[in-house]
């Protein structure tokens, strides 16, 4: 038998696929990298919707800079120096600047992770703190959104008179896209705020999908919350699979984010010529840090899956289930059906259960998921999916379980970076 040998771009797994079953491999045709640092400096000098940062910063006394945590690939370390320089030109000293690791309900970033995020130099020169969504004494209540979400925000943000947010724009499983307003919600919001926004009633809305902003209640609620908190300037980047910057969008939160979304839309939508019987996917870095984050890749392929589809899923998960994974697993323990999982989530919802809720919806469609992670025990995976001891074993099992005589296998790494859709005509995205 002839085989197609596929090796993951990051070298973490390889698999051989019978040639007669192989449909192809999805690769997003992202634009080339920007010229660094010229492309970035150009974006700062020509911001969308506002004047230059140095002009906005004139007369400000307390600056909060929001940066993403260890689960995101935002290159804050190289984005910060020109921003700090802009602030210096406005007469702002380093003692007036606080960097906040806007991790929502994620575990606090370690000192080593903070050094990787912002750089050793800035740790020594600037105040850097982790956001704590559970510390009510360090949160300020700003009121409620039109949908009734209570808005609790990190007090360092509410007390600042200049808020700058760094982020990344890519498709998101129920907020449409990341970036922009997400630095506030969930980034520096309280647990109650995040719980309302991420509730089953919000994330199951038919427009709470990857790539959709208009009419998306999760996105609209996030925007309202962010406007209440106030972001004066954003710097959002778009990255390729190698985590290199291919776009920078700076300026007004709404306008710069919108331009960035348009840019991502221009290359991230990929046609799938036929519904695959088997999909092999992996989230890639940095989402492969834990099982909870890794599920974003699974949620992305749901758009092209049928009830007969089998997904073979791999992630290294060096942090195991992750800080959010314990609650996610809890609702699967003892449940005999995905419907029971959904009922359990609805009756006792916690933010950490959002992916469990979405996973239960996928499983209720009839989709089978075969998963392998070297750092998550098989007995734990078994509570949620079909465990495998390698990607190859997972594929071999999928080929056996498929009802098709010759099931088509699609390799789709980092599916969460794209917006897949089924099309009748052949796509040129296969290779």
NUZA-277873 format. One record per residue (C-alpha): residue number from 1; residue in one letter; x, y, z. Coordinates in nm, 3 decimals. Example, Ala and Ser with C-alpha at 12.3 -4.5 7.8 and 13.67 -1.06 7.14 Angstrom:
BEGIN
nr->1&rest->A&u->1.230&v->-0.450&w->0.780
nr->2&rest->S&u->1.367&v->-0.106&w->0.714
END
This chain:
BEGIN
nr->1&rest->X&u->0.000&v->0.000&w->0.000
nr->2&rest->X&u->0.124&v->0.351&w->-0.082
nr->3&rest->X&u->0.128&v->0.610&w->0.194
nr->4&rest->X&u->0.146&v->0.986&w->0.234
nr->5&rest->X&u->0.379&v->1.075&w->0.521
nr->6&rest->X&u->0.281&v->1.388&w->0.712
nr->7&rest->X&u->0.507&v->1.549&w->0.970
nr->8&rest->X&u->0.383&v->1.829&w->1.189
nr->9&rest->X&u->0.551&v->2.163&w->1.113
nr->10&rest->X&u->0.670&v->2.183&w->1.474
nr->11&rest->X&u->0.811&v->1.831&w->1.456
nr->12&rest->X&u->0.599&v->1.695&w->1.738
nr->13&rest->X&u->0.432&v->1.410&w->1.553
nr->14&rest->X&u->0.429&v->1.228&w->1.222
nr->15&rest->X&u->0.170&v->1.001&w->1.067
nr->16&rest->X&u->0.140&v->0.790&w->0.754
nr->17&rest->X&u->-0.189&v->0.805&w->0.568
nr->18&rest->X&u->-0.294&v->0.554&w->0.300
nr->19&rest->X&u->-0.268&v->0.739&w->-0.030
nr->20&rest->X&u->-0.614&v->0.628&w->-0.139
nr->21&rest->X&u->-0.762&v->0.796&w->0.173
nr->22&rest->X&u->-0.562&v->1.118&w->0.165
nr->23&rest->X&u->-0.765&v->1.426&w->0.064
nr->24&rest->X&u->-0.496&v->1.684&w->0.136
nr->25&rest->X&u->-0.356&v->1.925&w->0.388
nr->26&rest->X&u->-0.503&v->2.265&w->0.461
nr->27&rest->X&u->-0.248&v->2.544&w->0.468
nr->28&rest->X&u->-0.364&v->2.901&w->0.518
nr->29&rest->X&u->-0.206&v->3.125&w->0.254
nr->30&rest->X&u->-0.110&v->3.408&w->0.486
nr->31&rest->X&u->0.059&v->3.725&w->0.354
nr->32&rest->X&u->0.432&v->3.769&w->0.399
nr->33&rest->X&u->0.587&v->3.914&w->0.712
nr->34&rest->X&u->0.596&v->4.289&w->0.757
nr->35&rest->X&u->0.927&v->4.468&w->0.736
nr->36&rest->X&u->1.050&v->4.500&w->1.093
nr->37&rest->X&u->1.064&v->4.745&w->1.259
nr->38&rest->X&u->0.967&v->4.983&w->0.977
nr->39&rest->X&u->0.619&v->4.834&w->0.933
nr->40&rest->X&u->0.543&v->4.859&w->1.302
nr->41&rest->X&u->0.673&v->5.213&w->1.340
nr->42&rest->X&u->0.466&v->5.314&w->1.037
nr->43&rest->X&u->0.153&v->5.177&w->1.208
nr->44&rest->X&u->0.228&v->5.375&w->1.525
nr->45&rest->X&u->0.282&v->5.695&w->1.327
nr->46&rest->X&u->-0.040&v->5.651&w->1.131
nr->47&rest->X&u->-0.295&v->5.514&w->1.378
nr->48&rest->X&u->-0.658&v->5.446&w->1.286
nr->49&rest->X&u->-0.919&v->5.686&w->1.422
nr->50&rest->X&u->-0.700&v->5.878&w->1.669
nr->51&rest->X&u->-0.393&v->6.098&w->1.684
nr->52&rest->X&u->-0.047&v->5.963&w->1.759
nr->53&rest->X&u->0.003&v->5.797&w->2.095
nr->54&rest->X&u->0.252&v->6.066&w->2.204
nr->55&rest->X&u->-0.022&v->6.327&w->2.151
nr->56&rest->X&u->-0.289&v->6.128&w->2.335
nr->57&rest->X&u->-0.048&v->6.076&w->2.626
nr->58&rest->X&u->0.014&v->6.448&w->2.683
nr->59&rest->X&u->-0.078&v->6.540&w->3.042
nr->60&rest->X&u->-0.164&v->6.184&w->3.147
nr->61&rest->X&u->-0.034&v->6.067&w->3.484
nr->62&rest->X&u->-0.114&v->5.698&w->3.530
nr->63&rest->X&u->-0.067&v->5.458&w->3.239
nr->64&rest->X&u->-0.190&v->5.099&w->3.224
nr->65&rest->X&u->-0.059&v->4.876&w->2.946
nr->66&rest->X&u->-0.250&v->4.551&w->2.902
nr->67&rest->X&u->-0.061&v->4.253&w->2.758
nr->68&rest->X&u->-0.168&v->3.894&w->2.692
nr->69&rest->X&u->-0.052&v->3.603&w->2.907
nr->70&rest->X&u->0.143&v->3.283&w->2.838
nr->71&rest->X&u->-0.145&v->3.125&w->2.640
nr->72&rest->X&u->-0.116&v->3.382&w->2.361
nr->73&rest->X&u->0.162&v->3.459&w->2.115
nr->74&rest->X&u->0.142&v->3.839&w->2.126
nr->75&rest->X&u->0.507&v->3.955&w->2.095
nr->76&rest->X&u->0.480&v->4.222&w->2.365
nr->77&rest->X&u->0.855&v->4.210&w->2.424
nr->78&rest->X&u->0.924&v->4.373&w->2.086
nr->79&rest->X&u->0.608&v->4.584&w->2.073
nr->80&rest->X&u->0.674&v->4.762&w->2.401
nr->81&rest->X&u->0.994&v->4.964&w->2.332
nr->82&rest->X&u->0.844&v->5.198&w->2.066
nr->83&rest->X&u->0.532&v->5.240&w->2.281
nr->84&rest->X&u->0.739&v->5.333&w->2.586
nr->85&rest->X&u->0.936&v->5.573&w->2.366
nr->86&rest->X&u->0.610&v->5.741&w->2.258
nr->87&rest->X&u->0.515&v->5.780&w->2.625
nr->88&rest->X&u->0.858&v->5.923&w->2.710
nr->89&rest->X&u->0.813&v->6.182&w->2.435
nr->90&rest->X&u->0.489&v->6.284&w->2.607
nr->91&rest->X&u->0.676&v->6.340&w->2.934
nr->92&rest->X&u->0.564&v->6.018&w->3.103
nr->93&rest->X&u->0.822&v->5.849&w->3.324
nr->94&rest->X&u->0.860&v->5.476&w->3.376
nr->95&rest->X&u->0.738&v->5.509&w->3.735
nr->96&rest->X&u->0.400&v->5.615&w->3.596
nr->97&rest->X&u->0.356&v->5.298&w->3.388
nr->98&rest->X&u->0.209&v->4.968&w->3.501
nr->99&rest->X&u->0.198&v->4.659&w->3.280
nr->100&rest->X&u->-0.094&v->4.427&w->3.355
nr->101&rest->X&u->-0.089&v->4.065&w->3.240
nr->102&rest->X&u->-0.448&v->4.047&w->3.117
nr->103&rest->X&u->-0.512&v->3.676&w->3.162
nr->104&rest->X&u->-0.878&v->3.677&w->3.258
nr->105&rest->X&u->-0.936&v->3.369&w->3.473
nr->106&rest->X&u->-0.620&v->3.189&w->3.363
nr->107&rest->X&u->-0.363&v->3.103&w->3.627
nr->108&rest->X&u->-0.113&v->3.381&w->3.704
nr->109&rest->X&u->0.186&v->3.393&w->3.474
nr->110&rest->X&u->0.507&v->3.283&w->3.644
nr->111&rest->X&u->0.806&v->3.513&w->3.672
nr->112&rest->X&u->0.976&v->3.314&w->3.397
nr->113&rest->X&u->0.671&v->3.350&w->3.173
nr->114&rest->X&u->0.648&v->3.723&w->3.248
nr->115&rest->X&u->1.011&v->3.760&w->3.146
nr->116&rest->X&u->0.932&v->3.584&w->2.820
nr->117&rest->X&u->0.624&v->3.801&w->2.764
nr->118&rest->X&u->0.761&v->4.149&w->2.836
nr->119&rest->X&u->1.137&v->4.097&w->2.851
nr->120&rest->X&u->1.385&v->4.094&w->3.140
nr->121&rest->X&u->1.467&v->4.461&w->3.095
nr->122&rest->X&u->1.111&v->4.584&w->3.146
nr->123&rest->X&u->1.060&v->4.365&w->3.453
nr->124&rest->X&u->1.343&v->4.560&w->3.618
nr->125&rest->X&u->1.225&v->4.900&w->3.500
nr->126&rest->X&u->0.845&v->4.886&w->3.512
nr->127&rest->X&u->0.582&v->4.762&w->3.752
nr->128&rest->X&u->0.439&v->4.436&w->3.613
nr->129&rest->X&u->0.138&v->4.265&w->3.777
nr->130&rest->X&u->-0.088&v->3.971&w->3.706
nr->131&rest->X&u->-0.460&v->4.041&w->3.683
nr->132&rest->X&u->-0.662&v->3.845&w->3.939
nr->133&rest->X&u->-1.026&v->3.805&w->3.839
nr->134&rest->X&u->-1.112&v->3.656&w->4.180
nr->135&rest->X&u->-0.972&v->3.936&w->4.399
nr->136&rest->X&u->-1.278&v->4.154&w->4.460
nr->137&rest->X&u->-1.074&v->4.407&w->4.660
nr->138&rest->X&u->-0.877&v->4.493&w->4.346
nr->139&rest->X&u->-1.181&v->4.527&w->4.118
nr->140&rest->X&u->-1.401&v->4.831&w->4.052
nr->141&rest->X&u->-1.770&v->4.811&w->3.959
nr->142&rest->X&u->-1.862&v->5.028&w->3.658
nr->143&rest->X&u->-2.229&v->4.936&w->3.614
nr->144&rest->X&u->-2.408&v->4.689&w->3.385
nr->145&rest->X&u->-2.420&v->4.641&w->3.009
nr->146&rest->X&u->-2.749&v->4.644&w->2.818
nr->147&rest->X&u->-2.755&v->4.265&w->2.844
nr->148&rest->X&u->-2.720&v->4.285&w->3.220
nr->149&rest->X&u->-2.355&v->4.187&w->3.249
nr->150&rest->X&u->-2.213&v->4.337&w->3.571
nr->151&rest->X&u->-1.890&v->4.514&w->3.475
nr->152&rest->X&u->-1.612&v->4.457&w->3.727
nr->153&rest->X&u->-1.273&v->4.580&w->3.607
nr->154&rest->X&u->-0.921&v->4.568&w->3.750
nr->155&rest->X&u->-0.889&v->4.884&w->3.959
nr->156&rest->X&u->-0.548&v->4.964&w->3.810
nr->157&rest->X&u->-0.730&v->5.005&w->3.478
nr->158&rest->X&u->-1.021&v->5.208&w->3.611
nr->159&rest->X&u->-0.783&v->5.435&w->3.805
nr->160&rest->X&u->-0.551&v->5.495&w->3.509
nr->161&rest->X&u->-0.601&v->5.795&w->3.282
nr->162&rest->X&u->-0.437&v->5.626&w->2.984
nr->163&rest->X&u->-0.503&v->5.265&w->2.890
nr->164&rest->X&u->-0.310&v->5.094&w->2.609
nr->165&rest->X&u->-0.390&v->4.736&w->2.503
nr->166&rest->X&u->-0.170&v->4.496&w->2.309
nr->167&rest->X&u->-0.335&v->4.199&w->2.145
nr->168&rest->X&u->-0.364&v->3.958&w->1.855
nr->169&rest->X&u->-0.641&v->3.920&w->1.597
nr->170&rest->X&u->-0.748&v->3.575&w->1.480
nr->171&rest->X&u->-1.078&v->3.383&w->1.469
nr->172&rest->X&u->-1.233&v->3.303&w->1.807
nr->173&rest->X&u->-1.466&v->3.017&w->1.888
nr->174&rest->X&u->-1.758&v->3.233&w->2.003
nr->175&rest->X&u->-1.643&v->3.598&w->2.013
nr->176&rest->X&u->-1.594&v->3.605&w->1.636
nr->177&rest->X&u->-1.236&v->3.729&w->1.654
nr->178&rest->X&u->-0.980&v->3.789&w->1.926
nr->179&rest->X&u->-0.814&v->4.124&w->1.988
nr->180&rest->X&u->-0.949&v->4.473&w->2.057
nr->181&rest->X&u->-1.210&v->4.463&w->2.331
nr->182&rest->X&u->-1.095&v->4.122&w->2.461
nr->183&rest->X&u->-0.806&v->4.289&w->2.644
nr->184&rest->X&u->-1.076&v->4.421&w->2.879
nr->185&rest->X&u->-1.327&v->4.134&w->2.872
nr->186&rest->X&u->-1.212&v->3.879&w->2.969
nr->187&rest->X&u->-0.855&v->4.018&w->3.002
nr->188&rest->X&u->-0.888&v->4.241&w->3.310
nr->189&rest->X&u->-1.248&v->4.169&w->3.412
nr->190&rest->X&u->-1.380&v->4.009&w->3.728
nr->191&rest->X&u->-1.505&v->3.650&w->3.742
nr->192&rest->X&u->-1.871&v->3.754&w->3.755
nr->193&rest->X&u->-1.831&v->3.970&w->3.444
nr->194&rest->X&u->-1.663&v->3.689&w->3.250
nr->195&rest->X&u->-1.920&v->3.434&w->3.370
nr->196&rest->X&u->-2.211&v->3.643&w->3.241
nr->197&rest->X&u->-2.042&v->3.708&w->2.907
nr->198&rest->X&u->-1.931&v->3.345&w->2.855
nr->199&rest->X&u->-2.256&v->3.188&w->2.973
nr->200&rest->X&u->-2.424&v->2.905&w->2.777
nr->201&rest->X&u->-2.704&v->3.142&w->2.676
nr->202&rest->X&u->-2.451&v->3.374&w->2.514
nr->203&rest->X&u->-2.212&v->3.127&w->2.352
nr->204&rest->X&u->-2.485&v->2.905&w->2.206
nr->205&rest->X&u->-2.636&v->3.198&w->2.013
nr->206&rest->X&u->-2.639&v->3.113&w->1.640
nr->207&rest->X&u->-2.422&v->3.418&w->1.564
nr->208&rest->X&u->-2.168&v->3.349&w->1.840
nr->209&rest->X&u->-1.937&v->3.180&w->1.593
nr->210&rest->X&u->-1.583&v->3.217&w->1.457
nr->211&rest->X&u->-1.562&v->3.498&w->1.203
nr->212&rest->X&u->-1.894&v->3.663&w->1.298
nr->213&rest->X&u->-1.912&v->4.001&w->1.474
nr->214&rest->X&u->-2.239&v->4.161&w->1.358
nr->215&rest->X&u->-2.522&v->4.042&w->1.577
nr->216&rest->X&u->-2.286&v->3.835&w->1.791
nr->217&rest->X&u->-2.402&v->3.895&w->2.153
nr->218&rest->X&u->-2.068&v->3.789&w->2.304
nr->219&rest->X&u->-1.876&v->4.039&w->2.091
nr->220&rest->X&u->-2.127&v->4.321&w->2.138
nr->221&rest->X&u->-2.128&v->4.272&w->2.515
nr->222&rest->X&u->-1.747&v->4.275&w->2.517
nr->223&rest->X&u->-1.741&v->4.599&w->2.318
nr->224&rest->X&u->-1.985&v->4.768&w->2.556
nr->225&rest->X&u->-1.782&v->4.658&w->2.856
nr->226&rest->X&u->-1.456&v->4.778&w->2.698
nr->227&rest->X&u->-1.608&v->5.117&w->2.616
nr->228&rest->X&u->-1.721&v->5.151&w->2.977
nr->229&rest->X&u->-1.369&v->5.068&w->3.098
nr->230&rest->X&u->-1.199&v->5.281&w->2.835
nr->231&rest->X&u->-0.917&v->5.181&w->2.604
nr->232&rest->X&u->-0.738&v->5.484&w->2.461
nr->233&rest->X&u->-0.507&v->5.307&w->2.217
nr->234&rest->X&u->-0.459&v->4.952&w->2.091
nr->235&rest->X&u->-0.181&v->4.775&w->1.910
nr->236&rest->X&u->-0.311&v->4.450&w->1.762
nr->237&rest->X&u->-0.100&v->4.217&w->1.553
nr->238&rest->X&u->-0.178&v->3.935&w->1.311
nr->239&rest->X&u->0.062&v->3.640&w->1.310
nr->240&rest->X&u->0.135&v->3.357&w->1.070
nr->241&rest->X&u->0.186&v->2.992&w->1.165
nr->242&rest->X&u->0.549&v->3.065&w->1.249
nr->243&rest->X&u->0.427&v->3.337&w->1.488
nr->244&rest->X&u->0.582&v->3.609&w->1.275
nr->245&rest->X&u->0.402&v->3.943&w->1.241
nr->246&rest->X&u->0.219&v->3.986&w->0.911
nr->247&rest->X&u->0.005&v->4.285&w->1.011
nr->248&rest->X&u->-0.007&v->4.561&w->1.273
nr->249&rest->X&u->-0.319&v->4.765&w->1.349
nr->250&rest->X&u->-0.286&v->5.055&w->1.591
nr->251&rest->X&u->-0.515&v->5.330&w->1.713
nr->252&rest->X&u->-0.879&v->5.349&w->1.817
nr->253&rest->X&u->-1.008&v->5.024&w->1.969
nr->254&rest->X&u->-1.303&v->4.989&w->1.734
nr->255&rest->X&u->-1.154&v->5.121&w->1.413
nr->256&rest->X&u->-0.810&v->4.958&w->1.436
nr->257&rest->X&u->-0.965&v->4.627&w->1.537
nr->258&rest->X&u->-1.209&v->4.645&w->1.247
nr->259&rest->X&u->-0.925&v->4.703&w->1.001
nr->260&rest->X&u->-0.740&v->4.408&w->1.148
nr->261&rest->X&u->-1.047&v->4.186&w->1.117
nr->262&rest->X&u->-1.082&v->4.285&w->0.751
nr->263&rest->X&u->-0.719&v->4.187&w->0.699
nr->264&rest->X&u->-0.764&v->3.846&w->0.865
nr->265&rest->X&u->-1.080&v->3.786&w->0.662
nr->266&rest->X&u->-0.886&v->3.851&w->0.343
nr->267&rest->X&u->-0.681&v->3.531&w->0.376
nr->268&rest->X&u->-0.820&v->3.310&w->0.654
nr->269&rest->X&u->-1.134&v->3.180&w->0.482
nr->270&rest->X&u->-1.060&v->2.843&w->0.323
nr->271&rest->X&u->-1.281&v->2.630&w->0.102
nr->272&rest->X&u->-1.315&v->2.260&w->0.172
nr->273&rest->X&u->-1.422&v->2.085&w->-0.151
nr->274&rest->X&u->-1.591&v->1.792&w->0.018
nr->275&rest->X&u->-1.687&v->1.699&w->0.371
nr->276&rest->X&u->-1.401&v->1.492&w->0.513
nr->277&rest->X&u->-1.469&v->1.163&w->0.688
nr->278&rest->X&u->-1.163&v->1.194&w->0.910
nr->279&rest->X&u->-0.989&v->1.516&w->1.018
nr->280&rest->X&u->-0.645&v->1.523&w->1.182
nr->281&rest->X&u->-0.589&v->1.847&w->1.373
nr->282&rest->X&u->-0.361&v->2.002&w->1.635
nr->283&rest->X&u->-0.368&v->2.355&w->1.782
nr->284&rest->X&u->0.002&v->2.437&w->1.753
nr->285&rest->X&u->0.179&v->2.688&w->1.976
nr->286&rest->X&u->0.103&v->2.849&w->2.212
nr->287&rest->X&u->-0.244&v->2.692&w->2.253
nr->288&rest->X&u->-0.091&v->2.348&w->2.297
nr->289&rest->X&u->0.010&v->2.460&w->2.647
nr->290&rest->X&u->-0.286&v->2.273&w->2.797
nr->291&rest->X&u->-0.591&v->2.067&w->2.709
nr->292&rest->X&u->-0.842&v->2.346&w->2.772
nr->293&rest->X&u->-0.675&v->2.587&w->2.529
nr->294&rest->X&u->-0.611&v->2.309&w->2.276
nr->295&rest->X&u->-0.982&v->2.245&w->2.229
nr->296&rest->X&u->-1.003&v->2.560&w->2.016
nr->297&rest->X&u->-0.876&v->2.354&w->1.721
nr->298&rest->X&u->-1.151&v->2.096&w->1.774
nr->299&rest->X&u->-1.420&v->2.362&w->1.793
nr->300&rest->X&u->-1.293&v->2.514&w->1.466
nr->301&rest->X&u->-1.331&v->2.193&w->1.261
nr->302&rest->X&u->-1.693&v->2.152&w->1.376
nr->303&rest->X&u->-1.791&v->2.388&w->1.092
nr->304&rest->X&u->-1.694&v->2.129&w->0.829
nr->305&rest->X&u->-1.782&v->1.811&w->1.017
nr->306&rest->X&u->-2.084&v->1.587&w->0.964
nr->307&rest->X&u->-2.237&v->1.352&w->1.224
nr->308&rest->X&u->-2.025&v->1.077&w->1.066
nr->309&rest->X&u->-1.696&v->1.266&w->1.094
nr->310&rest->X&u->-1.416&v->1.133&w->1.314
nr->311&rest->X&u->-1.159&v->1.381&w->1.442
nr->312&rest->X&u->-0.808&v->1.270&w->1.537
nr->313&rest->X&u->-0.676&v->1.529&w->1.778
nr->314&rest->X&u->-0.324&v->1.579&w->1.910
nr->315&rest->X&u->-0.173&v->1.830&w->2.153
nr->316&rest->X&u->0.138&v->1.815&w->2.370
nr->317&rest->X&u->-0.032&v->1.989&w->2.668
nr->318&rest->X&u->0.278&v->2.045&w->2.880
nr->319&rest->X&u->0.052&v->2.192&w->3.151
nr->320&rest->X&u->-0.181&v->1.892&w->3.136
nr->321&rest->X&u->-0.547&v->1.989&w->3.160
nr->322&rest->X&u->-0.445&v->2.346&w->3.253
nr->323&rest->X&u->-0.579&v->2.583&w->3.518
nr->324&rest->X&u->-0.920&v->2.589&w->3.347
nr->325&rest->X&u->-0.929&v->2.216&w->3.273
nr->326&rest->X&u->-1.025&v->2.082&w->3.614
nr->327&rest->X&u->-1.374&v->2.231&w->3.608
nr->328&rest->X&u->-1.409&v->2.130&w->3.243
nr->329&rest->X&u->-1.333&v->1.769&w->3.329
nr->330&rest->X&u->-1.556&v->1.769&w->3.637
nr->331&rest->X&u->-1.878&v->1.788&w->3.435
nr->332&rest->X&u->-1.774&v->1.486&w->3.227
nr->333&rest->X&u->-1.703&v->1.268&w->3.530
nr->334&rest->X&u->-1.996&v->1.034&w->3.585
nr->335&rest->X&u->-2.187&v->1.163&w->3.282
nr->336&rest->X&u->-2.300&v->0.887&w->3.045
nr->337&rest->X&u->-2.403&v->1.109&w->2.752
nr->338&rest->X&u->-2.307&v->1.449&w->2.608
nr->339&rest->X&u->-2.661&v->1.563&w->2.688
nr->340&rest->X&u->-2.592&v->1.502&w->3.058
nr->341&rest->X&u->-2.277&v->1.712&w->3.030
nr->342&rest->X&u->-2.474&v->1.999&w->2.877
nr->343&rest->X&u->-2.737&v->1.976&w->3.150
nr->344&rest->X&u->-2.470&v->1.977&w->3.420
nr->345&rest->X&u->-2.302&v->2.284&w->3.273
nr->346&rest->X&u->-2.629&v->2.472&w->3.250
nr->347&rest->X&u->-2.728&v->2.394&w->3.608
nr->348&rest->X&u->-2.398&v->2.492&w->3.770
nr->349&rest->X&u->-2.211&v->2.704&w->3.518
nr->350&rest->X&u->-1.858&v->2.826&w->3.580
nr->351&rest->X&u->-1.649&v->3.010&w->3.324
nr->352&rest->X&u->-1.405&v->2.719&w->3.302
nr->353&rest->X&u->-1.689&v->2.504&w->3.168
nr->354&rest->X&u->-1.740&v->2.700&w->2.845
nr->355&rest->X&u->-1.531&v->2.460&w->2.638
nr->356&rest->X&u->-1.699&v->2.162&w->2.804
nr->357&rest->X&u->-2.031&v->2.307&w->2.690
nr->358&rest->X&u->-1.912&v->2.353&w->2.332
nr->359&rest->X&u->-1.752&v->2.008&w->2.332
nr->360&rest->X&u->-2.078&v->1.851&w->2.450
nr->361&rest->X&u->-2.258&v->2.018&w->2.158
nr->362&rest->X&u->-2.005&v->1.872&w->1.913
nr->363&rest->X&u->-2.037&v->1.525&w->2.061
nr->364&rest->X&u->-2.417&v->1.546&w->2.050
nr->365&rest->X&u->-2.393&v->1.579&w->1.672
nr->366&rest->X&u->-2.250&v->1.228&w->1.665
nr->367&rest->X&u->-1.893&v->1.335&w->1.589
nr->368&rest->X&u->-1.632&v->1.100&w->1.733
nr->369&rest->X&u->-1.309&v->1.245&w->1.873
nr->370&rest->X&u->-0.997&v->1.034&w->1.914
nr->371&rest->X&u->-0.737&v->1.219&w->2.121
nr->372&rest->X&u->-0.373&v->1.178&w->2.210
nr->373&rest->X&u->-0.172&v->1.394&w->2.446
nr->374&rest->X&u->0.152&v->1.276&w->2.606
nr->375&rest->X&u->0.088&v->1.484&w->2.917
nr->376&rest->X&u->-0.276&v->1.400&w->2.981
nr->377&rest->X&u->-0.339&v->1.047&w->3.116
nr->378&rest->X&u->-0.546&v->0.817&w->2.894
nr->379&rest->X&u->-0.798&v->0.757&w->3.173
nr->380&rest->X&u->-0.862&v->1.133&w->3.188
nr->381&rest->X&u->-0.905&v->1.166&w->2.810
nr->382&rest->X&u->-1.140&v->0.866&w->2.821
nr->383&rest->X&u->-1.388&v->1.071&w->3.024
nr->384&rest->X&u->-1.434&v->1.308&w->2.729
nr->385&rest->X&u->-1.310&v->1.134&w->2.413
nr->386&rest->X&u->-1.168&v->0.811&w->2.274
nr->387&rest->X&u->-0.805&v->0.787&w->2.394
nr->388&rest->X&u->-0.512&v->0.683&w->2.176
nr->389&rest->X&u->-0.147&v->0.626&w->2.261
nr->390&rest->X&u->-0.020&v->0.801&w->1.944
nr->391&rest->X&u->-0.149&v->0.997&w->1.647
nr->392&rest->X&u->-0.087&v->0.696&w->1.423
nr->393&rest->X&u->-0.291&v->0.472&w->1.651
nr->394&rest->X&u->-0.565&v->0.736&w->1.648
nr->395&rest->X&u->-0.574&v->0.746&w->1.269
nr->396&rest->X&u->-0.568&v->0.366&w->1.237
nr->397&rest->X&u->-0.860&v->0.346&w->1.480
nr->398&rest->X&u->-1.049&v->0.618&w->1.290
nr->399&rest->X&u->-1.007&v->0.425&w->0.963
nr->400&rest->X&u->-1.153&v->0.118&w->1.133
nr->401&rest->X&u->-1.445&v->0.305&w->1.289
nr->402&rest->X&u->-1.547&v->0.494&w->0.977
nr->403&rest->X&u->-1.853&v->0.362&w->0.797
nr->404&rest->X&u->-1.709&v->0.464&w->0.462
nr->405&rest->X&u->-1.542&v->0.200&w->0.249
nr->406&rest->X&u->-1.261&v->0.445&w->0.165
nr->407&rest->X&u->-1.287&v->0.730&w->0.416
nr->408&rest->X&u->-1.128&v->1.058&w->0.311
nr->409&rest->X&u->-0.864&v->1.193&w->0.549
nr->410&rest->X&u->-0.800&v->1.567&w->0.574
nr->411&rest->X&u->-0.496&v->1.699&w->0.762
nr->412&rest->X&u->-0.591&v->2.034&w->0.912
nr->413&rest->X&u->-0.330&v->2.168&w->1.159
nr->414&rest->X&u->-0.411&v->2.482&w->1.358
nr->415&rest->X&u->-0.765&v->2.493&w->1.226
nr->416&rest->X&u->-0.852&v->2.767&w->1.476
nr->417&rest->X&u->-0.641&v->3.013&w->1.275
nr->418&rest->X&u->-0.875&v->2.979&w->0.978
nr->419&rest->X&u->-1.244&v->3.009&w->0.887
nr->420&rest->X&u->-1.329&v->2.690&w->0.696
nr->421&rest->X&u->-1.641&v->2.646&w->0.485
nr->422&rest->X&u->-1.766&v->2.370&w->0.259
nr->423&rest->X&u->-1.784&v->2.439&w->-0.114
nr->424&rest->X&u->-1.894&v->2.233&w->-0.412
nr->425&rest->X&u->-1.606&v->2.327&w->-0.634
nr->426&rest->X&u->-1.249&v->2.209&w->-0.585
nr->427&rest->X&u->-1.037&v->2.439&w->-0.367
nr->428&rest->X&u->-0.682&v->2.538&w->-0.449
nr->429&rest->X&u->-0.594&v->2.524&w->-0.080
nr->430&rest->X&u->-0.511&v->2.154&w->-0.106
nr->431&rest->X&u->-0.165&v->2.039&w->-0.185
END
